Amino acid sequence: MRSYSIVFLDIDGTLLDSRHRVMPCTQNRLRYLHGRGIPIILCSARPPGGVNLIARQVGLHSPMVCYNGGLAFDENSTILRDVRIDTQLAMEFKRFVSERFPELVVSAYLYDVWLAEDPQHSMIRQEAEISQCTPLKGSLERAADAAPHIHKLLCIGDAMRIRTLQNEIPRYFPQLMALRSKATYLEILAPESTKDRAVQVLLTHYGLAAEDAVAFGDSDVDIDMLQYCGLGIAMGNAPRQVKEAADYVTASNDEEGVYIALKGLRLKAPGTARNSEKAR
């Protein structure tokens, strides 16, 4: 059986169940593997605070990937990768959305700062409850005075309108990348902000190759990571195109899918003998 040495794990819809919790068997398995020296890397579109919150809950002290691969840290919180969007470009995009899709809510992220013009808007409050991050009241125009760049814009709204906006972005904003993290969320990022590129950086950090890596995901933003790693595992709750991109489909996030898949894998810590550990 092929052995693997590192696990890249999406958070929402993958590690977390539909009630936004880490289920007990999954948590215990991750702690066990982490204690055996297997790097467990959380990879998310969330900001650093949102990723770190889950890492602490699980008991991980590992590198992490934020903003869909645009920002990556090592285990000591040193930045390994930092991909940004020019603030002026972000302002142009926001004006475009305000004119053509006024019903959508747009907010902006820079490192661990989340800016929303109306932090009390129901869509912003719902995301704040899920991510356990606190939005600050502010506009991109004000942010431009302090910072020349941001990391991400998040558009929230009706699923059909989100899809329509996504389809228009290549024509009007080819400098940006738009990915749906779920039906009602559109993540606007720099084109280089992809999980597979962050995975490459962290594999180099550990001296590992792509075939040494396992990746778990459930949405379109995870496809490049699933295809890049030696073993790509889609969740049972993932849409068809994600399952088709993966090597294997596990149970859903409400059925301990991560635990079930990990239990069947042979995993070894980086630098140890090839067959040193079989996951129990």
VEXVO-58049 format. One record per residue (C-alpha): x, z, y; residue number from 1; residue in one letter. Coordinates in steps of 0.25 Angstrom, whole numbers, padded with zeros to 4 digits. Layout:
<pt <X; Z; Y>; NUM; A>
...
END
This chain:
<pt <0000; 0000; 0000>; 1; M>
<pt <0005; -0004; 0014>; 2; R>
<pt <0009; 0008; 0022>; 3; S>
<pt <0007; 0010; 0037>; 4; Y>
<pt <0014; 0019; 0048>; 5; S>
<pt <0005; 0019; 0060>; 6; I>
<pt <-0010; 0019; 0063>; 7; V>
<pt <-0016; 0013; 0076>; 8; F>
<pt <-0030; 0018; 0078>; 9; L>
<pt <-0041; 0014; 0088>; 10; D>
<pt <-0049; 0026; 0093>; 11; I>
<pt <-0064; 0022; 0097>; 12; D>
<pt <-0072; 0017; 0085>; 13; G>
<pt <-0060; 0019; 0076>; 14; T>
<pt <-0054; 0033; 0076>; 15; L>
<pt <-0066; 0038; 0083>; 16; L>
<pt <-0080; 0038; 0076>; 17; D>
<pt <-0093; 0034; 0084>; 18; S>
<pt <-0094; 0048; 0090>; 19; R>
<pt <-0080; 0046; 0095>; 20; H>
<pt <-0073; 0057; 0085>; 21; R>
<pt <-0062; 0056; 0076>; 22; V>
<pt <-0068; 0059; 0062>; 23; M>
<pt <-0061; 0070; 0054>; 24; P>
<pt <-0055; 0063; 0042>; 25; C>
<pt <-0049; 0052; 0052>; 26; T>
<pt <-0043; 0063; 0061>; 27; Q>
<pt <-0037; 0071; 0049>; 28; N>
<pt <-0031; 0058; 0043>; 29; R>
<pt <-0025; 0054; 0057>; 30; L>
<pt <-0019; 0068; 0059>; 31; R>
<pt <-0013; 0067; 0045>; 32; Y>
<pt <-0007; 0054; 0047>; 33; L>
<pt <-0002; 0058; 0061>; 34; H>
<pt <0004; 0070; 0054>; 35; G>
<pt <0012; 0061; 0044>; 36; R>
<pt <0018; 0053; 0055>; 37; G>
<pt <0009; 0041; 0055>; 38; I>
<pt <0007; 0037; 0070>; 39; P>
<pt <-0008; 0036; 0073>; 40; I>
<pt <-0010; 0028; 0086>; 41; I>
<pt <-0023; 0028; 0093>; 42; L>
<pt <-0026; 0015; 0100>; 43; C>
<pt <-0037; 0014; 0110>; 44; S>
<pt <-0043; 0008; 0122>; 45; A>
<pt <-0044; 0022; 0127>; 46; R>
<pt <-0035; 0028; 0138>; 47; P>
<pt <-0024; 0037; 0134>; 48; P>
<pt <-0032; 0050; 0136>; 49; G>
<pt <-0043; 0044; 0127>; 50; G>
<pt <-0033; 0041; 0116>; 51; V>
<pt <-0026; 0054; 0117>; 52; N>
<pt <-0039; 0062; 0116>; 53; L>
<pt <-0041; 0056; 0102>; 54; I>
<pt <-0027; 0057; 0098>; 55; A>
<pt <-0027; 0072; 0101>; 56; R>
<pt <-0040; 0074; 0094>; 57; Q>
<pt <-0034; 0067; 0081>; 58; V>
<pt <-0021; 0075; 0083>; 59; G>
<pt <-0012; 0063; 0086>; 60; L>
<pt <0001; 0063; 0094>; 61; H>
<pt <0004; 0048; 0093>; 62; S>
<pt <0005; 0036; 0102>; 63; P>
<pt <-0008; 0030; 0107>; 64; M>
<pt <-0013; 0017; 0112>; 65; V>
<pt <-0023; 0016; 0124>; 66; C>
<pt <-0030; 0005; 0132>; 67; Y>
<pt <-0031; -0004; 0119>; 68; N>
<pt <-0015; -0005; 0119>; 69; G>
<pt <-0012; -0005; 0133>; 70; G>
<pt <-0006; 0009; 0134>; 71; L>
<pt <0001; 0015; 0123>; 72; A>
<pt <0009; 0028; 0122>; 73; F>
<pt <0018; 0034; 0112>; 74; D>
<pt <0017; 0048; 0106>; 75; E>
<pt <0023; 0054; 0118>; 76; N>
<pt <0014; 0047; 0128>; 77; S>
<pt <0024; 0038; 0132>; 78; T>
<pt <0018; 0024; 0136>; 79; I>
<pt <0022; 0013; 0127>; 80; L>
<pt <0013; 0002; 0132>; 81; R>
<pt <0006; 0001; 0145>; 82; D>
<pt <-0002; -0012; 0148>; 83; V>
<pt <-0011; -0013; 0161>; 84; R>
<pt <-0021; -0021; 0169>; 85; I>
<pt <-0018; -0024; 0183>; 86; D>
<pt <-0028; -0015; 0192>; 87; T>
<pt <-0031; -0027; 0201>; 88; Q>
<pt <-0035; -0035; 0189>; 89; L>
<pt <-0043; -0024; 0184>; 90; A>
<pt <-0050; -0023; 0197>; 91; M>
<pt <-0054; -0038; 0196>; 92; E>
<pt <-0059; -0036; 0182>; 93; F>
<pt <-0068; -0025; 0187>; 94; K>
<pt <-0074; -0033; 0198>; 95; R>
<pt <-0077; -0044; 0188>; 96; F>
<pt <-0084; -0034; 0179>; 97; V>
<pt <-0092; -0028; 0191>; 98; S>
<pt <-0097; -0041; 0196>; 99; E>
<pt <-0100; -0048; 0182>; 100; R>
<pt <-0103; -0036; 0173>; 101; F>
<pt <-0107; -0024; 0183>; 102; P>
<pt <-0114; -0017; 0172>; 103; E>
<pt <-0101; -0014; 0165>; 104; L>
<pt <-0093; -0002; 0168>; 105; V>
<pt <-0078; -0004; 0170>; 106; V>
<pt <-0067; 0007; 0171>; 107; S>
<pt <-0052; 0007; 0171>; 108; A>
<pt <-0041; 0015; 0164>; 109; Y>
<pt <-0027; 0017; 0168>; 110; L>
<pt <-0018; 0026; 0159>; 111; Y>
<pt <-0027; 0038; 0157>; 112; D>
<pt <-0036; 0036; 0170>; 113; V>
<pt <-0050; 0030; 0168>; 114; W>
<pt <-0056; 0025; 0180>; 115; L>
<pt <-0071; 0023; 0182>; 116; A>
<pt <-0079; 0020; 0194>; 117; E>
<pt <-0091; 0028; 0189>; 118; D>
<pt <-0086; 0039; 0179>; 119; P>
<pt <-0100; 0043; 0177>; 120; Q>
<pt <-0105; 0030; 0172>; 121; H>
<pt <-0112; 0032; 0159>; 122; S>
<pt <-0102; 0021; 0152>; 123; M>
<pt <-0090; 0028; 0158>; 124; I>
<pt <-0095; 0042; 0154>; 125; R>
<pt <-0098; 0037; 0139>; 126; Q>
<pt <-0083; 0031; 0138>; 127; E>
<pt <-0078; 0044; 0144>; 128; A>
<pt <-0085; 0052; 0133>; 129; E>
<pt <-0080; 0044; 0122>; 130; I>
<pt <-0066; 0043; 0127>; 131; S>
<pt <-0065; 0057; 0133>; 132; Q>
<pt <-0058; 0051; 0145>; 133; C>
<pt <-0063; 0054; 0159>; 134; T>
<pt <-0065; 0043; 0169>; 135; P>
<pt <-0060; 0044; 0184>; 136; L>
<pt <-0069; 0039; 0195>; 137; K>
<pt <-0061; 0027; 0201>; 138; G>
<pt <-0060; 0012; 0203>; 139; S>
<pt <-0050; 0002; 0200>; 140; L>
<pt <-0048; -0001; 0214>; 141; E>
<pt <-0044; 0013; 0216>; 142; R>
<pt <-0035; 0013; 0204>; 143; A>
<pt <-0028; 0000; 0209>; 144; A>
<pt <-0023; 0008; 0221>; 145; D>
<pt <-0016; 0018; 0211>; 146; A>
<pt <-0012; 0009; 0199>; 147; A>
<pt <-0009; -0006; 0197>; 148; P>
<pt <-0015; -0006; 0183>; 149; H>
<pt <-0025; 0000; 0173>; 150; I>
<pt <-0025; -0001; 0158>; 151; H>
<pt <-0040; -0004; 0155>; 152; K>
<pt <-0053; -0007; 0160>; 153; L>
<pt <-0065; -0003; 0152>; 154; L>
<pt <-0079; -0010; 0153>; 155; C>
<pt <-0091; -0003; 0147>; 156; I>
<pt <-0105; -0009; 0146>; 157; G>
<pt <-0115; -0017; 0138>; 158; D>
<pt <-0109; -0024; 0126>; 159; A>
<pt <-0113; -0038; 0129>; 160; M>
<pt <-0108; -0037; 0144>; 161; R>
<pt <-0095; -0031; 0139>; 162; I>
<pt <-0094; -0043; 0129>; 163; R>
<pt <-0097; -0053; 0141>; 164; T>
<pt <-0087; -0047; 0150>; 165; L>
<pt <-0076; -0047; 0139>; 166; Q>
<pt <-0079; -0062; 0137>; 167; N>
<pt <-0077; -0065; 0152>; 168; E>
<pt <-0064; -0058; 0153>; 169; I>
<pt <-0055; -0069; 0147>; 170; P>
<pt <-0060; -0079; 0158>; 171; R>
<pt <-0060; -0070; 0170>; 172; Y>
<pt <-0049; -0060; 0166>; 173; F>
<pt <-0039; -0066; 0156>; 174; P>
<pt <-0029; -0055; 0161>; 175; Q>
<pt <-0037; -0045; 0154>; 176; L>
<pt <-0041; -0042; 0140>; 177; M>
<pt <-0055; -0037; 0136>; 178; A>
<pt <-0058; -0030; 0123>; 179; L>
<pt <-0071; -0022; 0118>; 180; R>
<pt <-0068; -0009; 0113>; 181; S>
<pt <-0082; -0008; 0110>; 182; K>
<pt <-0095; -0016; 0113>; 183; A>
<pt <-0097; -0010; 0127>; 184; T>
<pt <-0082; -0008; 0131>; 185; Y>
<pt <-0073; -0018; 0136>; 186; L>
<pt <-0058; -0015; 0138>; 187; E>
<pt <-0051; -0023; 0148>; 188; I>
<pt <-0036; -0022; 0146>; 189; L>
<pt <-0023; -0030; 0148>; 190; A>
<pt <-0022; -0041; 0138>; 191; P>
<pt <-0009; -0034; 0132>; 192; E>
<pt <-0017; -0021; 0130>; 193; S>
<pt <-0020; -0023; 0115>; 194; T>
<pt <-0018; -0013; 0104>; 195; K>
<pt <-0009; -0022; 0095>; 196; D>
<pt <0001; -0022; 0106>; 197; R>
<pt <0001; -0007; 0108>; 198; A>
<pt <0002; -0006; 0092>; 199; V>
<pt <0015; -0014; 0093>; 200; Q>
<pt <0021; -0005; 0104>; 201; V>
<pt <0018; 0007; 0095>; 202; L>
<pt <0023; 0001; 0082>; 203; L>
<pt <0036; -0002; 0089>; 204; T>
<pt <0036; 0013; 0094>; 205; H>
<pt <0035; 0017; 0079>; 206; Y>
<pt <0044; 0006; 0074>; 207; G>
<pt <0033; 0001; 0065>; 208; L>
<pt <0027; -0013; 0063>; 209; A>
<pt <0013; -0018; 0063>; 210; A>
<pt <0012; -0018; 0048>; 211; E>
<pt <0014; -0003; 0049>; 212; D>
<pt <0002; -0001; 0057>; 213; A>
<pt <-0013; 0002; 0054>; 214; V>
<pt <-0023; 0000; 0065>; 215; A>
<pt <-0038; 0004; 0066>; 216; F>
<pt <-0048; -0001; 0076>; 217; G>
<pt <-0063; -0005; 0078>; 218; D>
<pt <-0064; -0014; 0090>; 219; S>
<pt <-0059; -0027; 0096>; 220; D>
<pt <-0048; -0020; 0103>; 221; V>
<pt <-0042; -0016; 0090>; 222; D>
<pt <-0041; -0029; 0083>; 223; I>
<pt <-0027; -0033; 0088>; 224; D>
<pt <-0022; -0019; 0083>; 225; M>
<pt <-0029; -0021; 0070>; 226; L>
<pt <-0023; -0035; 0068>; 227; Q>
<pt <-0009; -0031; 0072>; 228; Y>
<pt <-0007; -0019; 0063>; 229; C>
<pt <-0003; -0020; 0049>; 230; G>
<pt <-0017; -0014; 0045>; 231; L>
<pt <-0029; -0016; 0054>; 232; G>
<pt <-0041; -0007; 0051>; 233; I>
<pt <-0055; -0009; 0057>; 234; A>
<pt <-0065; 0001; 0058>; 235; M>
<pt <-0078; -0001; 0050>; 236; G>
<pt <-0086; 0000; 0064>; 237; N>
<pt <-0077; -0011; 0070>; 238; A>
<pt <-0084; -0025; 0073>; 239; P>
<pt <-0082; -0037; 0064>; 240; R>
<pt <-0070; -0043; 0072>; 241; Q>
<pt <-0062; -0030; 0071>; 242; V>
<pt <-0064; -0029; 0056>; 243; K>
<pt <-0060; -0043; 0054>; 244; E>
<pt <-0047; -0041; 0062>; 245; A>
<pt <-0043; -0029; 0053>; 246; A>
<pt <-0037; -0028; 0039>; 247; D>
<pt <-0046; -0017; 0035>; 248; Y>
<pt <-0060; -0011; 0039>; 249; V>
<pt <-0062; 0004; 0037>; 250; T>
<pt <-0074; 0013; 0039>; 251; A>
<pt <-0080; 0015; 0052>; 252; S>
<pt <-0076; 0025; 0063>; 253; N>
<pt <-0087; 0034; 0059>; 254; D>
<pt <-0083; 0034; 0044>; 255; E>
<pt <-0069; 0038; 0046>; 256; E>
<pt <-0064; 0024; 0045>; 257; G>
<pt <-0050; 0027; 0050>; 258; V>
<pt <-0048; 0039; 0040>; 259; Y>
<pt <-0053; 0030; 0028>; 260; I>
<pt <-0043; 0019; 0032>; 261; A>
<pt <-0031; 0028; 0034>; 262; L>
<pt <-0033; 0036; 0021>; 263; K>
<pt <-0031; 0023; 0014>; 264; G>
<pt <-0018; 0019; 0021>; 265; L>
<pt <-0004; 0022; 0017>; 266; R>
<pt <0003; 0027; 0030>; 267; L>
<pt <0017; 0032; 0033>; 268; K>
<pt <0024; 0037; 0045>; 269; A>
<pt <0033; 0027; 0052>; 270; P>
<pt <0047; 0028; 0047>; 271; G>
<pt <0043; 0034; 0034>; 272; T>
<pt <0044; 0028; 0020>; 273; A>
<pt <0035; 0017; 0017>; 274; R>
<pt <0026; 0024; 0007>; 275; N>
<pt <0028; 0038; 0012>; 276; S>
<pt <0013; 0042; 0014>; 277; E>
<pt <0000; 0037; 0009>; 278; K>
<pt <-0012; 0041; 0017>; 279; A>
<pt <-0020; 0052; 0010>; 280; R>
END
